[in-house]
Amino acid sequence: MRVFAVAEHRLGEINPVSLELLNFANKIKGDGTSEAVIVGDDVRALSSVLAGCADKVWALSGSQLEHYNPESHADVLLQLFEKEPPDLVLLGNTSQGCELAPLLAVRLRCPIVTDVVGASVEGGLIVSRYIYQGKLMVDLKLNRTPCVLTVRQGVFKEGIELRGEVTELRLTPSKPLRRRFSRIIEPEEGEIDVSKAEVIVAVGRGAAPSLKLAEKLASLLNGAVAGSRPVIDSGLLAKDRQVGISGKTVKPKVYLALGISGAFQHVMGMKDSELIIAVNKDPQAPIFNVAHYGVIADVQELLPKLLSKVEERRK
Ligand SMILES: Cc1cc2nc3c(=O)[nH]c(=O)nc-3n(C[C@H](O)[C@H](O)[C@H](O)COP(=O)(O)OP(=O)(O)OC[C@H]3O[C@@H](n4cnc5c(N)ncnc54)[C@H](O)[C@@H]3O)c2cc1C
């Protein structure tokens, strides 16, 4: 299979989801190839980053391609796919990917599967995604190519090293563009992407009254605070801090779950963390089924003690 992964970049940096798409591509390509595609004005340096995980890299450059624009990007991608027909086109299940993927699928006249969270290649390609707002997971057998997939960020983190060859193509969009790039609005300072944090202190409903202490602990551990859905819904933390099927998938080195029951909708977003430590006053809480270490305790009582221990060590 020829599996193309459409890379994302902004302000000179590759979005890590691009490398995850290549990990996914390498997992399912069989005897075929994993091929990264990057679109921009000057993308040589970024192409070499992608080449470390791909069999081939297509660098589509041109003065009208400097900034992301769904019209110009879809146009030049389709120009490439006309000459180099894909079996699968992978995009991140990000704002950019969710915008580009249907444009490509319509023009390629092919099926699309969004928010893919798993894949296997037993007797054909099977991809998994949630349905009914996360209540069920389905396996879909893809028996038609090409097919466009958007892949959830943070799922396919493990990959192999390759040394792909880079092919540069100068391209211009085939039609005048109706939309134009205006400006980049930077997120406010201090905003954190929890899917990139190495240490996460996750606050559940049972630890909500101790949020301030949890934030202090996270900062002492150079980590980030995340939360379960009720904590986000109550407005204590921003939506982008939610972990779970309708939030982010995280795989930090340490995941400290405070007062979180362990509902599967939450667990699906953090179960692959390297080390899970759960604190809950209920010994039957399902979070203990996925935790490597469990502490049966009242978070309100434990957190101040834990904080003073960490502070002591930091001296
Ligand atoms: C379609 C759908 C999508 C969803 N998506 C998500 C999602 O992405 N992420 C998510 O998190 N949830 C999601 N949910 C909600 C999910 O089903 C659970 O309701 C939620 O995860 C529960 O959050 P919680 O564990 O913080 O709260 P609870 O289930 O109320 O658990 C609180 C826990 O804290 C413990 N506790 C209470 N007080 C203390 C204390 N003082 N010290 C120690 N422990 C204490 C309790 O024993 C309990 O185990 C979704 C639900 C649906 C239907």
The ligand as a Tripos MOL2 file, in Angstrom:
@<TRIPOS>MOLECULE
LIG
   53    58     1     0     0
SMALL
NO_CHARGES

@<TRIPOS>ATOM
      1 C1        -20.1260   10.4010   25.4750 C.3       1 LIG1
      2 C2        -19.3280   10.5790   26.7280 C.ar      1 LIG1
      3 C3        -18.0410   11.0500   26.6200 C.ar      1 LIG1
      4 C4        -17.2820   11.2250   27.7840 C.ar      1 LIG1
      5 N1        -15.9960   11.6870   27.6710 N.ar      1 LIG1
      6 C5        -15.2550   11.8040   28.7790 C.ar      1 LIG1
      7 C6        -13.8850   12.2050   28.6970 C.ar      1 LIG1
      8 O1        -13.3600   12.4820   27.6250 O.2       1 LIG1
      9 N2        -13.1860   12.3090   29.8460 N.ar      1 LIG1
     10 C7        -13.7200   12.0240   31.0740 C.ar      1 LIG1
     11 O2        -13.0130   12.1310   32.0910 O.2       1 LIG1
     12 N3        -15.0030   11.6300   31.1770 N.ar      1 LIG1
     13 C8        -15.7670   11.5370   30.0740 C.ar      1 LIG1
     14 N4        -17.0750   11.1710   30.1940 N.ar      1 LIG1
     15 C9        -17.6530   11.0790   31.5550 C.3       1 LIG1
     16 C10       -17.3500    9.7580   32.2360 C.3       1 LIG1
     17 O3        -18.3240    8.7990   31.9120 O.3       1 LIG1
     18 C11       -17.3370    9.9330   33.7760 C.3       1 LIG1
     19 O4        -18.5680   10.4610   34.1720 O.3       1 LIG1
     20 C12       -16.2060   10.8310   34.2650 C.3       1 LIG1
     21 O5        -14.9640   10.4100   33.7580 O.3       1 LIG1
     22 C13       -16.1810   10.7760   35.7840 C.3       1 LIG1
     23 O6        -15.2700   11.7180   36.2510 O.3       1 LIG1
     24 P1        -14.6250   11.5800   37.7010 P.3       1 LIG1
     25 O7        -13.9340   10.2650   37.7940 O.co2     1 LIG1
     26 O8        -13.8350   12.8010   37.9550 O.co2     1 LIG1
     27 O9        -15.9030   11.6680   38.6490 O.3       1 LIG1
     28 P2        -16.6770   10.5610   39.4550 P.3       1 LIG1
     29 O10       -17.0550    9.4030   38.6000 O.co2     1 LIG1
     30 O11       -17.7470   11.2530   40.1990 O.co2     1 LIG1
     31 O12       -15.5870   10.0090   40.4740 O.3       1 LIG1
     32 C14       -15.0560   10.7270   41.5240 C.3       1 LIG1
     33 C15       -14.1250    9.7920   42.2630 C.3       1 LIG1
     34 O13       -13.4690   10.5220   43.2730 O.3       1 LIG1
     35 C16       -13.4180    9.7100   44.4460 C.3       1 LIG1
     36 N5        -13.3470   10.6560   45.5680 N.ar      1 LIG1
     37 C17       -14.3250   11.5000   46.0210 C.ar      1 LIG1
     38 N6        -13.8550   12.2560   47.0200 N.ar      1 LIG1
     39 C18       -12.5600   11.8920   47.2050 C.ar      1 LIG1
     40 C19       -11.5370   12.3100   48.0890 C.ar      1 LIG1
     41 N7        -11.7420   13.2960   48.9760 N.pl3     1 LIG1
     42 N8        -10.3130   11.7080   48.0100 N.ar      1 LIG1
     43 C20       -10.0970   10.6990   47.1240 C.ar      1 LIG1
     44 N9        -11.0210   10.2760   46.2650 N.ar      1 LIG1
     45 C21       -12.2310   10.8700   46.2840 C.ar      1 LIG1
     46 C22       -14.6610    8.8790   44.4250 C.3       1 LIG1
     47 O14       -14.4740    7.6900   45.1750 O.3       1 LIG1
     48 C23       -14.8260    8.6100   42.9360 C.3       1 LIG1
     49 O15       -14.1810    7.4040   42.5660 O.3       1 LIG1
     50 C24       -17.8400   10.9540   29.0570 C.ar      1 LIG1
     51 C25       -19.1520   10.4660   29.1390 C.ar      1 LIG1
     52 C26       -19.8840   10.2750   27.9760 C.ar      1 LIG1
     53 C27       -21.2830    9.7450   28.0800 C.3       1 LIG1
@<TRIPOS>BOND
     1     1     2 1
     2     2     3 ar
     3     2    52 ar
     4     3     4 ar
     5     4     5 ar
     6     4    50 ar
     7     5     6 ar
     8     6     7 ar
     9     6    13 1
    10     7     8 2
    11     7     9 ar
    12     9    10 ar
    13    10    11 2
    14    10    12 ar
    15    12    13 ar
    16    13    14 ar
    17    14    15 1
    18    14    50 ar
    19    15    16 1
    20    16    17 1
    21    16    18 1
    22    18    19 1
    23    18    20 1
    24    20    21 1
    25    20    22 1
    26    22    23 1
    27    23    24 1
    28    24    25 2
    29    24    26 1
    30    24    27 1
    31    27    28 1
    32    28    29 2
    33    28    30 1
    34    28    31 1
    35    31    32 1
    36    32    33 1
    37    33    34 1
    38    33    48 1
    39    34    35 1
    40    35    36 1
    41    35    46 1
    42    36    37 ar
    43    36    45 ar
    44    37    38 ar
    45    38    39 ar
    46    39    40 ar
    47    39    45 ar
    48    40    41 1
    49    40    42 ar
    50    42    43 ar
    51    43    44 ar
    52    44    45 ar
    53    46    47 1
    54    46    48 1
    55    48    49 1
    56    50    51 ar
    57    51    52 ar
    58    52    53 1
@<TRIPOS>SUBSTRUCTURE
     1 LIG1         1 GROUP 0 **** ****
